[in-house]
Amino acid sequence: MRSNLSHPMSLGTTRRAALSKLACGFGSMALAGLAAKNSEAALAALSSMAPRTGVVPARAKRIIFLFMSGGVSHVDSFDYKPRLIEDDGRLLDFDDLRAIAKTGTSPKQRVMAPMWKFEKRGQSGLWVADLFPEMAKHADDLCVIRSMQTEGIAHGPATLFLHTGSTNFLRPSMGAWVSYGLGTENQNLPGFVTISPAMGNGGPRNYGTAFLPAAYQGTAIGRAGVPAKDAVIRNMTASNPFGGDVRQLDAIRALNAAQSAGTAGGSDIEAMVESYELAWRMQTAGPLAFDLDSEPQHVRELYGIGTAATDQFGRQCLLARRMAESGVRFIQVSYADNTNNPAWDQHSNLKKHGDHALAVDRPVAGLLADLKQRGMLEDTIVWWGGEFGRTPYAEKNGTGRDHNPAGFSVWVAGGGFKSGVAYGETDEFGHHAISDKVHMHDLHATLLHALGLDHEKLTYRHAGRDFRLTDVHGHVVSDLFA
């Protein structure tokens, strides 16, 4: 992937000089204020969002990432461990990462059996717990990775690492990298959208561009804590701000291009021009793409829309399908609270997992079924998971589980991945990944590969070095592909 992209606009300096005297286009003072907020180096490399192809054969065109903020307990959902049932209540030695970080030692911990019964599901016989009965019906479509490992034991660092490949440094998000590498298939919509993102644990950094050009930033649709039926892109209406006369837009585009040509800050202008032009095009395309009421009633019911427990996440998932259908490359759907205490973070009341599962289970199953019946699952990757898993023992001998980055589960479906399989293993308690380990860097590399991108070549030069999503790590897990 090129780290310096060609600049699309060029007009003569004579017109620019005349234009600057007339003070047309963007106001100078307003422009200076806006431009000061952006990186000169990044904006200098701004490109269009034209669709691009990767450097390896692509298996998929897009990703829908279903982010389960807080860390779902893998040993209560997709990683069946009979030993937890056999030793339930026993005090055993575990390497508790938080205790070791605080005191250097780890006390004995009480083994805690799963709260939901596991069964073999589908023709594949994949183990899935009763926590997710609707997802369980799609076991034959899932590729469950049971040997995940990540960095960061607290939510903030681990969530940033999941999204950006770094626990603390300012780095571009994965969606931004995908958008940078592939552009968008619909010039009237962003290449990367995030539906109902949370403001905590990284907030906008989880869908930001850092030093990449601003064009690749995720566009937020609503936010956590706001009803999904009210989730919109701010200031977007169905009306055309130019009254349908595109000549006015063309004139303004020409004036802005003239003012930017041949000046040191020209790329600053073009970054903002591109943003404004996309916003103008979205006045028409956006409202149509976001109109869930146009969907047939049976489709809305498939996602659980209209039912109190599932309406919120059902709307988010249906919107994700419509975004995918419209050519958006990376769609993130967050099940999250708008706080620093994420949804699935049950330290003292694991039964609360049941309430969250009720909210997401049917919508996720509906999304899988809908994509499959439309023939879209073949070239769409659905990625489900959180920033880490949870411990096999009770936290402080109570009724919840602590964070566990050393071994946990996520699943992917569609997009050329194997189906009805479980890859990798944790130990007999589900505490540490022990075979076919998949680090988060490896998962990022593998997902990029499925889209046709080489994670080692998808680079951007900044501050004197080449950066990439996986930094200097990561390998493609080829065994996950069909």
N, C-alpha and C positions, 0 to 999 in steps of 0.2 A: 504494500500500500504506500502511495506517495505521502510524504510528510509535508510537502509544500504543494498546494493545489493552485491551479491556474485561476487568474482573476478574470471575471466575465465581462466587465464593462470598460469601455475606453472611448472618450470623446475629446475633442480638441481643446487646447488651453484658451483659445480665443473666446469661445462661448463661455468657458468657465469664468474668465475674467469679467466678461460682460455681465454674467449672471451674478457674480459676487457683488458688483456695483449695484445691481437692482435688488439685492437682498431677497432673491426668490428662493424657492425650495425650502429647506429646513432653515429656521432662524439660527443665526450664528451663536447666540447665547445659549439657546436650548440645545443646539448640537454639541457645544462644548461641554455642557453639563452631562449629557448622555454619554458622550464618547469617553469622558474621564472615568466612567465606571467600568470600561472594558480594557482588556489587554491589547496593546498595540500590536504585539507580535502575533497574537492569535488572530486578530481581525485582519491582519495583513495577508493571512493565508486563507481567507474566506472563500468558499466555493459555493456553487449552486447546490440545490438538493436533487439534482437530476439523478435518476436511478443508475446505479453502477453494479457491475458484477464483481464477484470475488476472484481470488486467484486459485482456488481449488474448486472442484465440482460441488455445487450446492445441493444439499438434500432438502432444504426448507427455504422459504422466503421470509419468514417472520417468526417472532417469538411472542407468546402471551405468558407473562410471568405473574403467577398468583402468589403474592407475597404474604405469608402467614407470620405477621410480626409478633415476636416474643418467644418463639421456639416451641413447636408442637412436640409433645412427648412421643418419640419414635417407638419406645417400648410399650406404648399404649395404642399404637396405630398400625405401623408397617413392619416392625421388627419383633417377631415373636420369640420370646425367651422363656421356655418352660422352667429354667432354673429359678427365675424370679418367683414362680408359683411354689416350687419345691422349698425354697429357702425364705419364703415370706416371713418377715419379723425377726430374722436372725441378725445379729450384729457381726459384721464382717469387715475386713480391711479393704478399703478402696482408696485410690489416690484422688482425694478430693482437691481439685485444682484451686478452689478459692481458699480452702483452709491452708493449703501448702503456701500459697502466695502471702497469706497473712502471718502465719506462725512458723512455717517451715515443716510442720508435721500435719498428719491427717488422722483424726480419731476414727474409731470404728463407726460404721454407718449401718442403719437398719434397712435391710432389703425390703422393697415394697413391690408387691405383686401388681400386675396390670389391673386396672379397674374395669376394663372392657374385655370381653371374651374374643379370642382370635378364632378364625375359621379359614380353611382353604377355600379360595373363591375361583369361580370360572373354570374353564377347561384347563387353564394353566396351573391351578392349584396354588396360586399366590396367597400368602398369608396376609389377611387384612382384618383388623379388629372391628367389632360392632360399633366403635366410635364413629365410623364412616360407612354406614350401610349402603348409601347411594353410590359413593365412589367404588365400593367393593363390587358393585355390579359391572364396573368397567375394568376389573382386574386384568382382563386379557388385553387391554390397551396400554397398560402401564409398564414402564421400565423403572423399577424402584431401585435406587442406589442406596444401599444400607451401610456403606462404609465411608460416609462423608466425614471430613475433618475441616476445621477452619481456624482462623485466628481471632483472638479476642474473647474473653469470657464474660464481659459486660455487654449489655445491649448496644450501647453507642458504638464502640469499636467494631463489634461483630457485624452490626448492620451496615456500617460504612464499608467494611471489608467485603461483604456480600455484594454491595452495589458498585464499589469502585476498585476493589482489589487492594485497598490500603486501610489500615485501622485508624490512621491519624492524619496523614498528609492530604492536602487538597489534590484530588485526582478526578479525572473525568469518570462519569458513571458508565456502566456497561451499555445502557441504551444510547448514550451519546456516542460511544465508540461504534456501535452498530450503525447508527445514523450517519456518522462520518464515513464509514466504510462502504455503505450501500446506498445512501440517499433514501429517497422515498419513491414509491410507485404512484403516488397521487400528489401532484404539485399543489393541490388545493387544501391539503391537510398536512400537519407536521409529520416528520418521520418517526417521532418518538413521543408518546403520550403516557402520562401517569395518572391513573384514575384514583381519586380519593387518597392522595398521599398524606402521611402524617408529618407534622411539623417537628416532632421530637426525634432524638437519636440520629442526628445528621440532617434531618429536614430536607431543604432544597439541595443540599450537597448530594443526596442520593439520586437525584435526577439532573444534576448540573453538568456543566461542560468543563469546569476548572479552566485550563489553558487552551482547550480546543475552541475553535470558532463558535461564536454564540448561536449560530444557526442550528447547531446539533443538540441544543438543550431540550430536555423534556418539557412538553407543554402540560401543565397541571389542569386536570378537569375535576373541579371540586376539591375537597380536602376531607381528611378523616374528621368525624364528628358532625359533618354536614349531611343531611339526608341526600341519598343518591339521586332522588328525583329532582333535586335542586342543583346537582352537579353540572356546571356549565363552564365554558371558558368566558372569563370576565369580558364585558364590553362587546361581546359578539351577539349580533341580532340578525334577523333574517333580512333586514332592509339594507339596501345598498347606499353607503354614505355619499356616493357621487350621483345618486338619482339615476343610475343605469347608464350614464354617459361615460363610457370608458375613455373618451378622448381627454377628459380632464385628468384621469389617472395617467394616461400616456404622456400628457404634457408635464405633469409633476415628475414622472419617472425620468423624462429627458432632462429636465432642469436639475434634478438631483444628481444624475449621472454626470452632467456637465460640470457641476460644482465640485464633484469628487475627483474628476480626471486631472491627473498631473499634480495633485497636491499630496503632501506628506500624510494628511489625515484622510485621504480618500477612502481607504478601506474601512475606516470608522463609519463613514457615511453609508457605504454600501452594506455593512452589517445591519444597520438600522433600516435602510431602504428595503432590504430583503425581508426583514421582519414585518414591516408595514405592508408590503405587497402581499405577503402570505396572509396577513390579517384581512386585507381587502378581499382576497379570493375566498377566504373562509366565510365571509358574510353570506355567501350563497351555498357553498358546499357543506359548511359546518352544521347548520341547523338541520339539514336533511340527514346527515350521518348520525346526529344525536337524537333523532326522533324515534324513541322506543315505542311510542303509541302507534306507529305505523306497522309494527310487527303483529302478525296474527295472534289471536288469543291463545291458541294451543302452544305457540312458541314461548310466549310470556309465562305461561303456566309451567312449561318445561324447566324454566329457570327459577321457579318459585316466586315470581312477581305477583303481588296481590295477596300473598300469605305473610303475616306479620313477621315471622321469624326469619324468612328468607328474602323478603322484598328488597332490602338494602343491597346485599351482596349479589342478589340475582340481577338487579339493574346494572351493577358494575360489570358483571360477567357478560351480559347481553350487549352492553355498550362495547366491551372489548371485542366481541365477535364482529360487531359492525365496523369497528375501527380496522380490524384485520381484513375484513372484506373490502374495505375502502383503500387498502394499500399501505397502511401504516406499518412500519417495519418492527417496531418494538413497543409493545403495550404492557404496561405494568398495572396490575390490579391489587390494591393493598387492602388486606383485612387488618385494620389497625385502629387503635385509639389515638386520639390527638394529644397524647401525653407521653411522658418518659416511662410510663408503666405499660408496656405493650400488651395486646389482647391475650396472647397465649401464655402469659408469664404467671403460671400458677405455682407459687412457692409454698402456699399453705392450704390450698383448696383445689386439688387436682380435678375434683368433680366439675369445676367450672369449665373444664375442657369440653364437657358435654354441651353446654350452652353455645360455645363458639362453633363446635362441630355442626350443631343443628343449623346455625346461620349460614355455613359455607358448603355443607355437604351436597345438598340438592342443586344449588347453583353451579358448582364445579362439575357435577355429573351431567347437568343440563348442557353446559358448555361443550363437554366432550361429545355428548350425543349429537348436538347441533352441528358441530364442526364435522363430525363423521358423516352425517347424513347429507351434508352439503359437499362432500368430497374435499373439504378444506384441511382435514387432519393430516392428509398426506404431505402437505407442504407447510404446515403450521406446527411449531413446537409449543406444547403447553408444558410449562415448568412450574411445579408446585413445591413450596417449602419455605422455611424460615431461616433465621440467621444461625441457629444451632439447635441441638436437641435438648434432652433433659436427662438427669441422672437416674440410674436404676434403683437408687435408694432414696428414702424419705429425707427431706431437708430438716435438720435439727430434730430428727425422729418424729416429725409431724405428719401432715396429710398432703404434702405437695412435693414437688421435685425441683432441684436446682438446675442451673444452666450446665450444658454439657457440649463443649465444642470438639471433644476428642473422638466422638463417634455418634453419628445420627443419620437420618434418612431424608431424602427428597425423592421426588419422582418426576420423570419426563414422559411425555406421550406424543406420538406423531412425529413428523419431520424426519423420518428415516431411522428413528431409534427402534431397538428391539421392543417387542411387546409381550406382556405376560411373563416377565422375568424379574428376578431379584439379583442384583449384582453386588458382590462384596459381602463381607461379614464383619460384625462386631464380636467381641468376646461373649462368653456364655451368659453374661449379665447384661450385655448391650451397652457397656461403658466405653470401651475403646475399640476403634476400627483395627482389625488385625489382618485382614486379607483383602487384596485388590483395593487398597485404599485410594480414595478419590479426594484430593484436596480441593478447596474452593477454586484455587488457581487452575486446577485440572478441569473442573466443571466449566469454568469460563472458556478455557481453550477449546473444549469439546463443543460447546454451544456455538462459538464463533465458527469452528470448522464446519459444523452442520449448515451454517448459512453461507459457506463458501469463502470464509475469511481465515487466513493464516495468522494466528495470534502473535507469531514472531515477526511478521511483516506489517501488521496493522500498527504502525508507529506514528508518532508525531514529535517533531524536534522542538524542544523547549528548554530554555536555560542551559544550552550547551550540550544536551544529551537527548537521545531518543527514548521516549516513554511509550509504554504499551499497557494494556489492561492487566496483563499477567506479570508485569515488571520483568524480572529475569527468571521467572519460574513457569510452571505449568507444562503439562503434556496432554495431548489428545488421547482420550480413552477410546480407542478404536473398537474395543470389544462391546461397546454399548450400541454400536450401529448394526442394523439388520443386514 
